[in-house]
Amino acid sequence: MKVELKYDAKGLIPAIVQDADNGDVLMLGYMNEESLRRTLESGEVWFFSRSRQELWHKGATSGNRIIVESLWHDCDSDAILVKSRPTGPVCHTGERSCFYRRLEDDKA
């Protein structure tokens, strides 16, 4: 049975990237049909950059690629989970994960 993913009005679907070894959530990005196709074909994660309005191969500049272990969709088929093996820090700040700041610590 072929899954019909539910993209939003802009043609995007959220993609949560998780470390396949320890389950840590590494980042959240957005995919369109083309970036998902490239991800499936290449075995490396591609996103659609909402700010630049273009496809983005994760690690093309930094070298910190995200290798796909497996792809999952949620029960509503409106989100994707990428179980992965990152080759380096995932966050553009150099942190291992984009989720390195606790909300409680940011309160003024």
N, CA, C and O atoms as CSV, one atom per row, in Angstrom:
chain,resi,resn,atom,element,x,y,z
A,1,MET,N,N,0.842,-1.183,0.000
A,1,MET,CA,C,0.000,0.000,0.000
A,1,MET,C,C,0.886,1.245,0.000
A,1,MET,O,O,1.759,1.384,0.857
A,2,LYS,N,N,0.669,2.139,-0.944
A,2,LYS,CA,C,1.437,3.374,-1.036
A,2,LYS,C,C,0.861,4.406,-0.072
A,2,LYS,O,O,-0.352,4.613,-0.020
A,3,VAL,N,N,1.736,5.046,0.683
A,3,VAL,CA,C,1.324,6.053,1.655
A,3,VAL,C,C,1.167,7.393,0.953
A,3,VAL,O,O,2.040,7.793,0.182
A,4,GLU,N,N,0.089,8.075,1.204
A,4,GLU,CA,C,-0.131,9.426,0.701
A,4,GLU,C,C,0.223,10.397,1.822
A,4,GLU,O,O,-0.563,10.598,2.748
A,5,LEU,N,N,1.402,10.993,1.733
A,5,LEU,CA,C,1.818,11.969,2.734
A,5,LEU,C,C,1.001,13.241,2.582
A,5,LEU,O,O,0.593,13.609,1.480
A,6,LYS,N,N,0.768,13.909,3.715
A,6,LYS,CA,C,-0.035,15.134,3.713
A,6,LYS,C,C,0.888,16.333,3.872
A,6,LYS,O,O,1.364,16.631,4.967
A,7,TYR,N,N,1.129,17.008,2.767
A,7,TYR,CA,C,1.931,18.228,2.759
A,7,TYR,C,C,1.032,19.406,3.096
A,7,TYR,O,O,-0.174,19.360,2.855
A,8,ASP,N,N,1.620,20.469,3.658
A,8,ASP,CA,C,0.827,21.654,3.993
A,8,ASP,C,C,0.504,22.455,2.730
A,8,ASP,O,O,0.843,22.036,1.624
A,9,ALA,N,N,-0.146,23.597,2.894
A,9,ALA,CA,C,-0.570,24.421,1.762
A,9,ALA,C,C,0.609,24.904,0.920
A,9,ALA,O,O,0.439,25.218,-0.258
A,10,LYS,N,N,1.805,24.967,1.515
A,10,LYS,CA,C,3.002,25.392,0.791
A,10,LYS,C,C,3.763,24.207,0.189
A,10,LYS,O,O,4.835,24.379,-0.390
A,11,GLY,N,N,3.195,23.002,0.331
A,11,GLY,CA,C,3.835,21.817,-0.231
A,11,GLY,C,C,4.940,21.251,0.629
A,11,GLY,O,O,5.816,20.543,0.132
A,12,LEU,N,N,4.909,21.560,1.937
A,12,LEU,CA,C,5.974,21.125,2.851
A,12,LEU,C,C,5.436,20.174,3.907
A,12,LEU,O,O,4.250,20.180,4.238
A,13,ILE,N,N,6.345,19.357,4.426
A,13,ILE,CA,C,6.030,18.444,5.524
A,13,ILE,C,C,7.185,18.513,6.523
A,13,ILE,O,O,8.345,18.467,6.113
A,14,PRO,N,N,6.894,18.623,7.843
A,14,PRO,CA,C,7.986,18.648,8.819
A,14,PRO,C,C,8.715,17.306,8.868
A,14,PRO,O,O,8.104,16.241,8.777
A,15,ALA,N,N,10.040,17.390,9.016
A,15,ALA,CA,C,10.874,16.190,9.091
A,15,ALA,C,C,11.755,16.293,10.332
A,15,ALA,O,O,12.644,17.141,10.406
A,16,ILE,N,N,11.501,15.432,11.291
A,16,ILE,CA,C,12.273,15.378,12.533
A,16,ILE,C,C,13.442,14.437,12.311
A,16,ILE,O,O,13.255,13.304,11.866
A,17,VAL,N,N,14.645,14.898,12.617
A,17,VAL,CA,C,15.837,14.071,12.454
A,17,VAL,C,C,16.262,13.564,13.832
A,17,VAL,O,O,16.460,14.351,14.758
A,18,GLN,N,N,16.398,12.261,13.955
A,18,GLN,CA,C,16.720,11.596,15.214
A,18,GLN,C,C,17.977,10.747,15.017
A,18,GLN,O,O,18.177,10.155,13.956
A,19,ASP,N,N,18.814,10.695,16.040
A,19,ASP,CA,C,19.988,9.831,16.018
A,19,ASP,C,C,19.519,8.385,16.150
A,19,ASP,O,O,18.860,8.034,17.129
A,20,ALA,N,N,19.852,7.551,15.177
A,20,ALA,CA,C,19.406,6.158,15.176
A,20,ALA,C,C,20.000,5.352,16.319
A,20,ALA,O,O,19.412,4.357,16.743
A,21,ASP,N,N,21.168,5.769,16.829
A,21,ASP,CA,C,21.823,5.004,17.881
A,21,ASP,C,C,21.256,5.266,19.271
A,21,ASP,O,O,21.053,4.332,20.047
A,22,ASN,N,N,20.999,6.535,19.588
A,22,ASN,CA,C,20.584,6.839,20.968
A,22,ASN,C,C,19.216,7.506,21.081
A,22,ASN,O,O,18.747,7.755,22.192
A,23,GLY,N,N,18.574,7.796,19.967
A,23,GLY,CA,C,17.232,8.367,19.990
A,23,GLY,C,C,17.175,9.876,20.200
A,23,GLY,O,O,16.082,10.440,20.253
A,24,ASP,N,N,18.325,10.547,20.322
A,24,ASP,CA,C,18.319,12.001,20.499
A,24,ASP,C,C,17.691,12.678,19.287
A,24,ASP,O,O,17.943,12.297,18.145
A,25,VAL,N,N,16.868,13.691,19.556
A,25,VAL,CA,C,16.321,14.509,18.476
A,25,VAL,C,C,17.394,15.511,18.090
A,25,VAL,O,O,17.900,16.243,18.941
A,26,LEU,N,N,17.744,15.548,16.811
A,26,LEU,CA,C,18.851,16.382,16.352
A,26,LEU,C,C,18.395,17.683,15.709
A,26,LEU,O,O,19.023,18.723,15.909
A,27,MET,N,N,17.326,17.642,14.948
A,27,MET,CA,C,16.856,18.871,14.302
A,27,MET,C,C,15.471,18.657,13.721
A,27,MET,O,O,14.967,17.536,13.646
A,28,LEU,N,N,14.874,19.764,13.314
A,28,LEU,CA,C,13.615,19.764,12.586
A,28,LEU,C,C,13.838,20.549,11.304
A,28,LEU,O,O,14.336,21.674,11.339
A,29,GLY,N,N,13.479,19.970,10.196
A,29,GLY,CA,C,13.550,20.662,8.913
A,29,GLY,C,C,12.257,20.410,8.167
A,29,GLY,O,O,11.357,19.735,8.670
A,30,TYR,N,N,12.170,20.950,6.976
A,30,TYR,CA,C,10.982,20.753,6.150
A,30,TYR,C,C,11.383,20.168,4.818
A,30,TYR,O,O,12.410,20.528,4.243
A,31,MET,N,N,10.557,19.260,4.338
A,31,MET,CA,C,10.793,18.635,3.036
A,31,MET,C,C,9.610,18.930,2.120
A,31,MET,O,O,8.472,19.076,2.565
A,32,ASN,N,N,9.914,19.012,0.828
A,32,ASN,CA,C,8.855,18.997,-0.168
A,32,ASN,C,C,8.996,17.667,-0.913
A,32,ASN,O,O,9.844,16.848,-0.557
A,33,GLU,N,N,8.188,17.451,-1.925
A,33,GLU,CA,C,8.245,16.167,-2.621
A,33,GLU,C,C,9.619,15.921,-3.240
A,33,GLU,O,O,10.119,14.796,-3.208
A,34,GLU,N,N,10.231,16.962,-3.801
A,34,GLU,CA,C,11.539,16.809,-4.450
A,34,GLU,C,C,12.639,16.482,-3.445
A,34,GLU,O,O,13.467,15.607,-3.700
A,35,SER,N,N,12.658,17.177,-2.302
A,35,SER,CA,C,13.707,16.884,-1.315
A,35,SER,C,C,13.520,15.492,-0.718
A,35,SER,O,O,14.506,14.818,-0.417
A,36,LEU,N,N,12.289,15.054,-0.544
A,36,LEU,CA,C,12.055,13.690,-0.060
A,36,LEU,C,C,12.516,12.675,-1.111
A,36,LEU,O,O,13.122,11.661,-0.766
A,37,ARG,N,N,12.235,12.941,-2.380
A,37,ARG,CA,C,12.683,12.034,-3.437
A,37,ARG,C,C,14.206,11.925,-3.454
A,37,ARG,O,O,14.757,10.829,-3.558
A,38,ARG,N,N,14.886,13.083,-3.349
A,38,ARG,CA,C,16.352,13.072,-3.344
A,38,ARG,C,C,16.902,12.361,-2.106
A,38,ARG,O,O,17.922,11.676,-2.179
A,39,THR,N,N,16.226,12.525,-0.978
A,39,THR,CA,C,16.626,11.831,0.252
A,39,THR,C,C,16.528,10.322,0.057
A,39,THR,O,O,17.449,9.584,0.407
A,40,LEU,N,N,15.415,9.869,-0.501
A,40,LEU,CA,C,15.212,8.438,-0.728
A,40,LEU,C,C,16.230,7.881,-1.716
A,40,LEU,O,O,16.738,6.776,-1.528
A,41,GLU,N,N,16.528,8.637,-2.766
A,41,GLU,CA,C,17.455,8.162,-3.794
A,41,GLU,C,C,18.909,8.171,-3.338
A,41,GLU,O,O,19.669,7.263,-3.677
A,42,SER,N,N,19.306,9.190,-2.571
A,42,SER,CA,C,20.716,9.356,-2.214
A,42,SER,C,C,21.101,8.701,-0.890
A,42,SER,O,O,22.269,8.377,-0.676
A,43,GLY,N,N,20.124,8.503,0.002
A,43,GLY,CA,C,20.444,7.983,1.331
A,43,GLY,C,C,21.011,9.049,2.260
A,43,GLY,O,O,21.457,8.742,3.366
A,44,GLU,N,N,20.992,10.303,1.809
A,44,GLU,CA,C,21.397,11.448,2.620
A,44,GLU,C,C,20.247,12.440,2.655
A,44,GLU,O,O,19.443,12.499,1.724
A,45,VAL,N,N,20.167,13.223,3.734
A,45,VAL,CA,C,19.014,14.099,3.929
A,45,VAL,C,C,19.098,15.369,3.089
A,45,VAL,O,O,20.121,16.052,3.041
A,46,TRP,N,N,17.984,15.653,2.434
A,46,TRP,CA,C,17.751,16.897,1.700
A,46,TRP,C,C,16.542,17.572,2.329
A,46,TRP,O,O,15.590,16.899,2.725
A,47,PHE,N,N,16.573,18.881,2.422
A,47,PHE,CA,C,15.446,19.656,2.924
A,47,PHE,C,C,15.053,20.700,1.894
A,47,PHE,O,O,15.723,20.881,0.878
A,48,PHE,N,N,13.952,21.380,2.178
A,48,PHE,CA,C,13.591,22.571,1.438
A,48,PHE,C,C,13.761,23.743,2.388
A,48,PHE,O,O,13.118,23.791,3.437
A,49,SER,N,N,14.613,24.679,2.036
A,49,SER,CA,C,14.864,25.851,2.871
A,49,SER,C,C,13.725,26.850,2.688
A,49,SER,O,O,13.517,27.369,1.591
A,50,ARG,N,N,12.999,27.111,3.756
A,50,ARG,CA,C,11.894,28.066,3.681
A,50,ARG,C,C,12.408,29.489,3.517
A,50,ARG,O,O,11.755,30.306,2.867
A,51,SER,N,N,13.563,29.802,4.093
A,51,SER,CA,C,14.092,31.166,3.992
A,51,SER,C,C,14.691,31.445,2.610
A,51,SER,O,O,14.535,32.543,2.075
A,52,ARG,N,N,15.371,30.457,2.036
A,52,ARG,CA,C,15.999,30.656,0.718
A,52,ARG,C,C,15.108,30.192,-0.440
A,52,ARG,O,O,15.377,30.487,-1.604
A,53,GLN,N,N,14.049,29.466,-0.096
A,53,GLN,CA,C,13.124,28.933,-1.103
A,53,GLN,C,C,13.846,28.070,-2.138
A,53,GLN,O,O,13.667,28.219,-3.347
A,54,GLU,N,N,14.687,27.141,-1.598
A,54,GLU,CA,C,15.402,26.237,-2.492
A,54,GLU,C,C,15.747,24.943,-1.773
A,54,GLU,O,O,15.710,24.872,-0.545
A,55,LEU,N,N,16.081,23.929,-2.545
A,55,LEU,CA,C,16.504,22.655,-1.969
A,55,LEU,C,C,17.837,22.838,-1.260
A,55,LEU,O,O,18.650,23.683,-1.635
A,56,TRP,N,N,18.043,22.025,-0.224
A,56,TRP,CA,C,19.220,22.153,0.617
A,56,TRP,C,C,19.701,20.747,0.976
A,56,TRP,O,O,18.996,19.997,1.651
A,57,HIS,N,N,20.890,20.401,0.527
A,57,HIS,CA,C,21.504,19.115,0.859
A,57,HIS,C,C,22.259,19.301,2.161
A,57,HIS,O,O,23.286,19.979,2.180
A,58,LYS,N,N,21.788,18.730,3.231
A,58,LYS,CA,C,22.390,18.915,4.552
A,58,LYS,C,C,23.832,18.442,4.524
A,58,LYS,O,O,24.116,17.286,4.213
A,59,GLY,N,N,24.736,19.352,4.853
A,59,GLY,CA,C,26.154,19.033,4.894
A,59,GLY,C,C,26.918,19.391,3.633
A,59,GLY,O,O,28.134,19.206,3.576
A,60,ALA,N,N,26.222,19.905,2.612
A,60,ALA,CA,C,26.901,20.247,1.359
A,60,ALA,C,C,27.987,21.296,1.582
A,60,ALA,O,O,29.019,21.269,0.913
A,61,THR,N,N,27.767,22.207,2.502
A,61,THR,CA,C,28.748,23.247,2.789
A,61,THR,C,C,29.662,22.853,3.942
A,61,THR,O,O,30.883,22.973,3.844
A,62,SER,N,N,29.066,22.380,5.038
A,62,SER,CA,C,29.825,22.076,6.256
A,62,SER,C,C,30.537,20.730,6.218
A,62,SER,O,O,31.528,20.529,6.920
A,63,GLY,N,N,30.038,19.812,5.404
A,63,GLY,CA,C,30.565,18.450,5.403
A,63,GLY,C,C,29.897,17.558,6.440
A,63,GLY,O,O,30.152,16.355,6.483
A,64,ASN,N,N,29.042,18.144,7.278
A,64,ASN,CA,C,28.333,17.390,8.321
A,64,ASN,C,C,27.019,16.858,7.749
A,64,ASN,O,O,25.950,17.435,7.949
A,65,ARG,N,N,27.132,15.760,7.046
A,65,ARG,CA,C,25.979,15.164,6.385
A,65,ARG,C,C,25.142,14.349,7.362
A,65,ARG,O,O,25.593,13.998,8.452
A,66,ILE,N,N,23.921,14.058,6.948
A,66,ILE,CA,C,23.033,13.195,7.722
A,66,ILE,C,C,22.717,11.987,6.847
A,66,ILE,O,O,22.050,12.108,5.819
A,67,ILE,N,N,23.200,10.831,7.265
A,67,ILE,CA,C,22.987,9.581,6.538
A,67,ILE,C,C,21.691,8.943,7.055
A,67,ILE,O,O,21.498,8.792,8.261
A,68,VAL,N,N,20.821,8.579,6.132
A,68,VAL,CA,C,19.519,8.010,6.491
A,68,VAL,C,C,19.667,6.546,6.872
A,68,VAL,O,O,20.222,5.745,6.119
A,69,GLU,N,N,19.168,6.214,8.038
A,69,GLU,CA,C,19.055,4.821,8.475
A,69,GLU,C,C,17.677,4.280,8.067
A,69,GLU,O,O,17.570,3.190,7.504
A,70,SER,N,N,16.628,5.056,8.358
A,70,SER,CA,C,15.265,4.681,7.972
A,70,SER,C,C,14.371,5.919,8.027
A,70,SER,O,O,14.663,6.889,8.727
A,71,LEU,N,N,13.283,5.859,7.277
A,71,LEU,CA,C,12.303,6.947,7.234
A,71,LEU,C,C,10.958,6.416,7.708
A,71,LEU,O,O,10.548,5.314,7.342
A,72,TRP,N,N,10.285,7.200,8.517
A,72,TRP,CA,C,8.993,6.830,9.089
A,72,TRP,C,C,8.023,7.981,8.887
A,72,TRP,O,O,8.442,9.120,8.680
A,73,HIS,N,N,6.742,7.693,8.944
A,73,HIS,CA,C,5.740,8.757,8.952
A,73,HIS,C,C,4.831,8.533,10.146
A,73,HIS,O,O,4.685,7.409,10.628
A,74,ASP,N,N,4.224,9.607,10.616
A,74,ASP,CA,C,3.361,9.480,11.788
A,74,ASP,C,C,1.986,8.942,11.386
A,74,ASP,O,O,1.716,8.715,10.207
A,75,CYS,N,N,1.126,8.744,12.382
A,75,CYS,CA,C,-0.179,8.115,12.159
A,75,CYS,C,C,-1.077,8.917,11.228
A,75,CYS,O,O,-1.942,8.340,10.569
A,76,ASP,N,N,-0.892,10.241,11.158
A,76,ASP,CA,C,-1.686,11.087,10.272
A,76,ASP,C,C,-1.008,11.313,8.926
A,76,ASP,O,O,-1.586,11.940,8.038
A,77,SER,N,N,0.198,10.814,8.770
A,77,SER,CA,C,1.004,10.981,7.550
A,77,SER,C,C,1.286,12.439,7.226
A,77,SER,O,O,1.408,12.814,6.060
A,78,ASP,N,N,1.392,13.280,8.298
A,78,ASP,CA,C,1.689,14.695,8.072
A,78,ASP,C,C,3.001,15.126,8.722
A,78,ASP,O,O,3.242,16.319,8.908
A,79,ALA,N,N,3.840,14.166,9.064
A,79,ALA,CA,C,5.185,14.428,9.584
A,79,ALA,C,C,6.053,13.211,9.287
A,79,ALA,O,O,5.580,12.076,9.231
A,80,ILE,N,N,7.343,13.490,9.099
A,80,ILE,CA,C,8.315,12.433,8.795
A,80,ILE,C,C,9.340,12.367,9.920
A,80,ILE,O,O,9.745,13.395,10.463
A,81,LEU,N,N,9.754,11.162,10.262
A,81,LEU,CA,C,10.839,10.932,11.211
A,81,LEU,C,C,11.992,10.298,10.439
A,81,LEU,O,O,11.837,9.259,9.798
A,82,VAL,N,N,13.146,10.944,10.516
A,82,VAL,CA,C,14.345,10.437,9.855
A,82,VAL,C,C,15.267,9.869,10.926
A,82,VAL,O,O,15.865,10.626,11.692
A,83,LYS,N,N,15.389,8.558,10.989
A,83,LYS,CA,C,16.356,7.945,11.893
A,83,LYS,C,C,17.675,7.940,11.132
A,83,LYS,O,O,17.759,7.438,10.011
A,84,SER,N,N,18.703,8.507,11.757
A,84,SER,CA,C,19.902,8.827,10.982
A,84,SER,C,C,21.199,8.540,11.711
A,84,SER,O,O,21.233,8.222,12.900
A,85,ARG,N,N,22.258,8.669,10.940
A,85,ARG,CA,C,23.621,8.587,11.452
A,85,ARG,C,C,24.352,9.829,10.953
A,85,ARG,O,O,24.863,9.841,9.833
A,86,PRO,N,N,24.403,10.882,11.786
A,86,PRO,CA,C,25.092,12.107,11.358
A,86,PRO,C,C,26.599,11.909,11.301
A,86,PRO,O,O,27.165,11.149,12.087
A,87,THR,N,N,27.246,12.599,10.366
A,87,THR,CA,C,28.700,12.481,10.227
A,87,THR,C,C,29.438,13.547,11.029
A,87,THR,O,O,30.668,13.582,11.031
A,88,GLY,N,N,28.700,14.408,11.705
A,88,GLY,CA,C,29.284,15.479,12.512
A,88,GLY,C,C,28.171,16.244,13.198
A,88,GLY,O,O,27.031,15.782,13.218
A,89,PRO,N,N,28.476,17.402,13.758
A,89,PRO,CA,C,27.444,18.217,14.391
A,89,PRO,C,C,26.337,18.535,13.386
A,89,PRO,O,O,26.609,18.810,12.217
A,90,VAL,N,N,25.097,18.494,13.847
A,90,VAL,CA,C,23.963,18.744,12.965
A,90,VAL,C,C,23.595,20.226,12.934
A,90,VAL,O,O,23.201,20.743,11.888
A,91,CYS,N,N,23.718,20.906,14.059
A,91,CYS,CA,C,23.309,22.311,14.141
A,91,CYS,C,C,24.317,23.230,13.448
A,91,CYS,O,O,25.523,22.983,13.491
A,92,HIS,N,N,23.816,24.284,12.814
A,92,HIS,CA,C,24.696,25.246,12.137
A,92,HIS,C,C,25.592,26.003,13.123
A,92,HIS,O,O,26.558,26.646,12.712
A,93,THR,N,N,25.270,25.928,14.438
A,93,THR,CA,C,26.098,26.584,15.461
A,93,THR,C,C,27.308,25.741,15.835
A,93,THR,O,O,28.193,26.206,16.553
A,94,GLY,N,N,27.351,24.497,15.348
A,94,GLY,CA,C,28.424,23.577,15.722
A,94,GLY,C,C,28.020,22.624,16.839
A,94,GLY,O,O,28.780,21.721,17.186
A,95,GLU,N,N,26.836,22.817,17.401
A,95,GLU,CA,C,26.330,21.894,18.428
A,95,GLU,C,C,25.911,20.583,17.771
A,95,GLU,O,O,25.536,20.558,16.599
A,96,ARG,N,N,25.976,19.519,18.520
A,96,ARG,CA,C,25.602,18.201,18.025
A,96,ARG,C,C,24.138,18.171,17.587
A,96,ARG,O,O,23.807,17.552,16.575
A,97,SER,N,N,23.267,18.830,18.338
A,97,SER,CA,C,21.834,18.889,18.073
A,97,SER,C,C,21.387,20.349,18.060
A,97,SER,O,O,21.994,21.191,18.721
A,98,CYS,N,N,20.346,20.643,17.322
A,98,CYS,CA,C,19.773,21.995,17.354
A,98,CYS,C,C,19.040,22.244,18.675
A,98,CYS,O,O,18.766,23.393,19.022
A,99,PHE,N,N,18.726,21.191,19.401
A,99,PHE,CA,C,18.002,21.307,20.666
A,99,PHE,C,C,18.974,21.232,21.835
A,99,PHE,O,O,18.985,20.254,22.584
A,100,TYR,N,N,19.784,22.267,21.985
A,100,TYR,CA,C,20.783,22.298,23.059
A,100,TYR,C,C,20.476,23.358,24.112
A,100,TYR,O,O,21.229,23.503,25.075
A,101,ARG,N,N,19.381,24.098,23.945
A,101,ARG,CA,C,19.019,25.141,24.911
A,101,ARG,C,C,17.685,24.811,25.559
A,101,ARG,O,O,16.695,24.554,24.873
A,102,ARG,N,N,17.666,24.821,26.880
A,102,ARG,CA,C,16.420,24.619,27.613
A,102,ARG,C,C,15.637,25.925,27.632
A,102,ARG,O,O,16.209,26.993,27.849
A,103,LEU,N,N,14.352,25.842,27.409
A,103,LEU,CA,C,13.490,27.011,27.408
A,103,LEU,C,C,13.550,27.728,28.744
A,103,LEU,O,O,13.556,28.958,28.787
A,104,GLU,N,N,13.595,26.979,29.827
A,104,GLU,CA,C,13.639,27.569,31.166
A,104,GLU,C,C,14.901,28.415,31.366
A,104,GLU,O,O,14.880,29.386,32.122
A,105,ASP,N,N,15.994,28.055,30.695
A,105,ASP,CA,C,17.247,28.786,30.833
A,105,ASP,C,C,17.247,30.093,30.060
A,105,ASP,O,O,18.083,30.961,30.313
A,106,ASP,N,N,16.311,30.249,29.110
A,106,ASP,CA,C,16.263,31.448,28.275
A,106,ASP,C,C,15.348,32.525,28.848
A,106,ASP,O,O,15.260,33.617,28.287
A,107,LYS,N,N,14.662,32.239,29.959
A,107,LYS,CA,C,13.746,33.227,30.530
A,107,LYS,C,C,14.531,34.405,31.104
A,107,LYS,O,O,15.573,34.232,31.735
A,108,ALA,N,N,14.007,35.596,30.869
A,108,ALA,CA,C,14.674,36.826,31.364
A,108,ALA,C,C,14.353,37.064,32.827
A,108,ALA,O,O,14.820,38.041,33.411
